[in-house]
Amino acid sequence: MTDLATALSVSDASSRTVPEYLKNTYRWAYLDARTAPILDRHLVVQAILWGNADRLMDRAIAEFSPGDHVLQPAAVYGNFSQRLAAHLGPEGRLQVSDIAPLQVALTRRKLAAYPNAKVVRANAASPASGTYDGVCCFFLLHEVPGPFKRQIVNSVLASLQPGGKAVFVDYHRPGRFHPLRPIMKAVFHLLEPFAEELCASEIRKYADGAEGFAWSKETAFGGLYQIVIARKPAEPR
């Protein structure tokens, strides 16, 4: 039985471990085997991000070096994971995790040609096993309620080795006169109920030990997107 077929026949006991907010809000996008494969196409991601998918993916991937051991704590639609695995190269390692069995199956299928990549089922809000040179959180935080935002950010930062970095790419509040501002407000209201909270806050404010990291932030596309980097100091020699 293929990974995808296994995911489609997942038991009720397994599905109960999927967070309620995910089942209630995003079933159509991430848990439905009829719609997920349609959404999991790069052109769809490009359209959703108003033509900025390649730019944002390249910006995030550029923060990591070939040979790095990187954690991606949630599946990403499109070809992001393949691009990241290729960038890390044969000496690098990529571990992708997701709580949804269907997303694990879809990602395993996409990464089948990359021996340096591994896909596991895990909750991004729980501490990861092991530590990493880098963690890439790509458009995850806007999809989870406030308490999960804090848990995920803390889990991500705890997964870093000394000298490592966490890269968060997500939505941001656009400029006052951004032409897409009213459209995105409607999108958030209808489809992304947890996004407004992220746009109204700073990612570093979700970190309990933010002062222990060096933070930087930049925005893109008129402020609609943000790239936030948290660097963990190297251990003193």
N, C-alpha and C positions, 0 to 999 in steps of 0.2 A: 504494500500500500504506500502511495506517495505521501510526502509531508502534507501536501494540500488536502488530499483525501482524508488523512488522519485528522487534520484540523476540522474538516467539515463534519466529522463524526465524533467530535469531542464530547465527552460525557457530561452530564449535568453537574457532577461533582467538580469537574475541572472548570466549567463555566462559572460556577459560583465564586471562584476566586477572582474573577474579573470585577474591578470596582463598579459599584452601582452607578456612579456618575457616567462611566464609560458606556454601560449598557443603556442607560436612560437617555443620554444626550447624543452619543456618537455610534450607536449600533449600525445605522445606515452606512456610515463611512468606514468603519474598521472591523465590524463583527459580522457583516452580511456578505456571504460568499458570492452573491449576485452582483453587488455594486463595487466591492473592494477591488477586484481585478480591473475594472473599468477605470477607477480613480487612480490606480497604481500605474500611471503612464506619465512619462516626462512632459509631454505636451499639455496634459491636464494640469500638472503642477505649475508649469510656466504660465498657463492662463490664470490659475488661482492667485499667483503672485504677480500678476500684471506684467509678465515678461521679465521678471527679476530673478527667476529661479537660478539660472546659470550663474549670474553675478553673485548672488548670496551664497550659493554652494561653493563657488571658487574662493570666495573670501574666507569662508569657514575652513575649508580644506588647507588653504595656504598657511594657516597657523600651526600646522603639524609638519613634521619632517619625516622623510623616508626612514624606515626603521623604528619609528615610534610604536608603542603599544597603546592603542586608543580604544576607549569605550564609547559606544553610541547607545545611550540608554532608552531609545525608542525607535521603532521602525520609521522610515521616512519614505513616502511615496516618490516614484520617479527613480532616477539613477544615482541618487546621492551616495548610497552605500557602495555601489560599484566604483564610483569615482574616488571615494575615500580609500577603499581597499587598494585600488591601483596606485594611488599616490603614495601610500605607505610602503608599497613594494614587497618583494619576497622576504626581506629581513624584518618587516614590520608586521604587526598583528592588529586586527580589528575584531572587536567583540560587539555584536549588536544584541540588544535584549529588548523584549517586549512582553507585556502581560497577556496580550491577546493571542491565542493559539493560531488563528488565521494569519495574523501579521507575522508570526514566527515562520509559518509555512511559506508565505509569499516571499519573505526576505531570504530564506534558505534557498529557494528556487532561483532568486536573482543572483545570489552569491555563490552558486554551485561551481562556477569556474574560477573562484578565487580561493586557493588553498590557505591563504593567510587570514581568512575571515571565518568567524564562528558565530552562530546565532543561537541564543538560548532564551528560554522563557523565564522572565524575571520581572519584578515590579520596580520601576525606576524610583519609587518612593522609599524603597528598602535599601539598606547598605549593600553595595556591590561586594562580591568576593574578590579579594585582591586589590592591588592598586595599579594605576596607569600613568603613562607619561602625559596623556591628555584625555579629556572627555569632551565630546561634542553633542550639545543639546540643541537640536535643530527643529524649531517650531513645535516644541512640546509644551512649554510652560503656559501658553495661552489656552491650552485645551484642558487644563486641570483646575479644580477649585482651589481657593486660597490655601487651606491647610496642606494640600498636596504640593502646591508650589514650594512652600517652605521645606517640606520633607525632601522633595526632589533636589532642590538647590543644596541642601545640607548633605544629602547622599552623594551628589556629584563632587562637591568639594572634598568630602572625606575619602573619595576614591583616588585622589591625586597623590602621586609620589612627590617628595620634595623637589622643587624645581619644575613641577608640572603645571599645566594650564587647563582651565575649563573655558570652553567657548559656547556662549549662548547666542543663538540667532532667533529672533522672534519679531512679533509685531510691536509697534511703538505708536504713540499718539502723533499723528501727522500734524504739520503746520496748520495754523488757523485757516488759511486760504487754500489749502490743498484741494484740488478738484475732486479727489476721491474720498475726502473726509465724510461727507454725508452718506456715500455709498457704503463705506466700510462700517459706519455706525449702524446701518441697517443690517449688514451682513453679520456683525457681532450680535446684534439683538436677536436675529432669527436663527443663526447657526452656531455662533461661538459665544455662549453666554458667560464664559469665564475670561474672555479676552480683555474686556474693558478694565477689569481690576489690574491686569498686568500693565496695560497702557497708562494707568493712573499712578503707577508706582515705579520703583527702581528695583531691578533684579537683585542688587546687592542687599536690599533691605529684607530679603527673604533668608539671608544667610545669618545664622546665629553668631558665627565667628568671623564676620566680614572684615574686621580690622586685622585679621591675620593674613590677608591676601592683598595683592596689589591689583586694583581694578582699573579698567579702561573701558570707554564706551564710545561708539560712533553710530551715526544713523545714516540711513540710505533712502533714496527715492522720496525726498521731501519729508523725511522723518517718519514715514510709514513703517520702516523696519529698523531694528537695532541690532548691533553686534557688540556684545559685552564679553569681556575677557577677564577672568580672575586668575592671577598667577600666584602659585604657592612658592614662598621663598625656599631656596635650596638650604639644606642643612649646613650649618657652619662647619668648615673644615677643622 
